[in-house]
Amino acid sequence: MSTPTPIAPLTTQDAELLITAARRAAAAAEVTVSVTVLDAGGHLLAFRRDDRAVLISGETSTRKAYTALQLNAPTADLVDLVKPDGPFHSLPTALDRPLLFIAGGLPVHRDGRLIGAIGVGGGTPEQDHGFAATALDTLA
């Protein structure tokens, strides 16, 4: 049996690139945001809240990143699954950990493997998703 090829983990340098790109995209749209980057274990690698961003955006960006990481899916793709008639409607309250099913969280992959996640909060869900997607493009 062969050992899988090691994949380089998400680094603090990667995390800073993601934060800078997301904040730049948000600034271009004149939106103040918070951006959170987690490693594959769910540990905080980097966080930044714009001075004028609403305070709750720090919490929402972190929860979005955590949700995207744990479910290895963009949070935008999960919104309908937790509605009252959705298959995972009880998931947000079933766990002790803070999941948030609002667009703006994206998993980060390298060579097809999950290495972390980014979450953006402060704009509309669609804006936050777009800022996070723009940031991911910088790692490609």
C-alpha positions as CSV (number, residue, x, y, z in Angstrom):
1,M,0.0,0.0,0.0
2,S,1.4,3.4,-1.0
3,T,1.5,6.4,1.3
4,P,-0.5,9.4,0.1
5,T,1.6,12.3,-1.2
6,P,1.9,14.9,1.5
7,I,-0.1,18.1,0.9
8,A,1.4,21.4,2.0
9,P,-0.8,22.8,4.8
10,L,-2.4,26.2,4.8
11,T,0.2,28.6,6.1
12,T,0.0,31.9,7.9
13,Q,1.4,33.5,4.7
14,D,-1.5,31.9,2.7
15,A,-3.9,33.1,5.3
16,E,-2.6,36.7,5.1
17,L,-2.9,36.5,1.3
18,L,-6.6,35.4,1.7
19,I,-7.4,38.1,4.1
20,T,-5.8,40.8,2.0
21,A,-7.6,39.7,-1.1
22,A,-11.0,39.5,0.6
23,R,-10.6,42.9,2.2
24,R,-9.4,44.4,-1.1
25,A,-12.5,43.0,-2.8
26,A,-14.8,44.3,0.0
27,A,-13.1,47.8,-0.1
28,A,-13.7,48.0,-3.9
29,A,-17.4,47.4,-3.1
30,E,-17.3,49.9,-0.3
31,V,-18.2,47.2,2.3
32,T,-16.5,46.8,5.7
33,V,-16.0,43.2,6.7
34,S,-14.3,40.7,9.0
35,V,-12.4,37.9,7.5
36,T,-11.4,34.6,9.3
37,V,-9.0,31.9,8.0
38,L,-8.9,28.5,9.8
39,D,-6.5,25.7,9.2
40,A,-7.6,22.1,8.5
41,G,-8.0,21.4,12.2
42,G,-10.3,24.4,12.7
43,H,-7.6,26.5,14.4
44,L,-7.4,30.2,13.8
45,L,-4.7,31.1,11.4
46,A,-5.6,34.8,10.8
47,F,-8.4,37.2,11.5
48,R,-9.0,40.8,10.6
49,R,-12.0,43.1,11.3
50,D,-12.2,46.5,9.5
51,D,-12.5,49.3,12.0
52,R,-16.0,50.2,10.9
53,A,-17.3,46.7,10.4
54,V,-20.3,45.7,12.5
55,L,-19.1,43.9,15.6
56,I,-21.1,40.7,14.9
57,S,-19.2,40.3,11.6
58,G,-16.3,38.9,13.6
59,E,-18.4,36.1,15.0
60,T,-20.2,35.4,11.7
61,S,-17.0,35.3,9.7
62,T,-15.6,32.7,12.1
63,R,-18.7,30.6,12.2
64,K,-19.0,30.6,8.4
65,A,-15.4,29.5,8.1
66,Y,-15.9,26.7,10.7
67,T,-19.1,25.5,9.0
68,A,-17.4,25.4,5.5
69,L,-14.5,23.5,7.0
70,Q,-16.6,20.9,9.0
71,L,-18.9,20.2,6.1
72,N,-16.3,20.7,3.3
73,A,-18.8,22.8,1.4
74,P,-19.5,26.5,0.6
75,T,-22.0,27.8,3.2
76,A,-24.0,29.2,0.3
77,D,-24.7,25.6,-0.8
78,L,-26.0,24.6,2.6
79,V,-28.7,27.3,3.3
80,D,-31.6,25.3,1.9
81,L,-30.5,22.1,3.7
82,V,-31.2,23.6,7.1
83,K,-34.6,25.1,6.4
84,P,-37.6,23.6,8.3
85,D,-38.3,21.2,5.4
86,G,-34.6,20.5,4.6
87,P,-32.9,17.2,5.4
88,F,-30.5,18.8,7.9
89,H,-33.0,21.2,9.6
90,S,-31.9,20.2,13.1
91,L,-28.1,20.4,12.4
92,P,-27.6,24.0,13.6
93,T,-28.8,23.1,17.1
94,A,-27.6,19.5,17.2
95,L,-24.0,20.2,17.9
96,D,-22.2,22.2,20.6
97,R,-20.0,23.9,18.0
98,P,-21.1,27.1,16.3
99,L,-22.3,26.4,12.8
100,L,-23.7,29.2,10.6
101,F,-25.6,28.5,7.4
102,I,-25.3,31.8,5.7
103,A,-23.3,32.4,2.5
104,G,-19.7,33.7,3.0
105,G,-17.8,30.6,4.1
106,L,-15.7,28.5,1.7
107,P,-13.5,25.5,2.2
108,V,-9.9,25.9,1.0
109,H,-8.4,23.0,-1.0
110,R,-4.9,22.2,-2.3
111,D,-4.4,19.4,-4.8
112,G,-8.0,18.2,-4.1
113,R,-7.5,18.0,-0.3
114,L,-9.2,20.1,2.4
115,I,-6.6,22.4,4.1
116,G,-8.7,25.0,5.7
117,A,-11.5,27.5,5.3
118,I,-12.2,31.2,4.9
119,G,-15.2,33.1,6.2
120,V,-16.3,36.6,5.5
121,G,-18.9,38.6,7.3
122,G,-20.2,42.2,7.2
123,G,-21.8,42.5,3.7
124,T,-24.8,40.8,2.3
125,P,-24.5,37.0,2.2
126,E,-24.0,37.2,-1.6
127,Q,-21.3,39.9,-1.2
128,D,-19.5,37.9,1.5
129,H,-19.5,34.8,-0.7
130,G,-18.1,36.8,-3.6
131,F,-15.3,38.3,-1.4
132,A,-14.3,34.9,-0.1
133,A,-14.3,33.4,-3.7
134,T,-12.2,36.3,-4.9
135,A,-9.7,35.6,-2.1
136,L,-9.5,31.9,-3.0
137,D,-8.6,32.8,-6.5
138,T,-5.3,34.3,-5.2
139,L,-4.2,30.9,-4.0
140,A,-4.9,29.2,-7.3
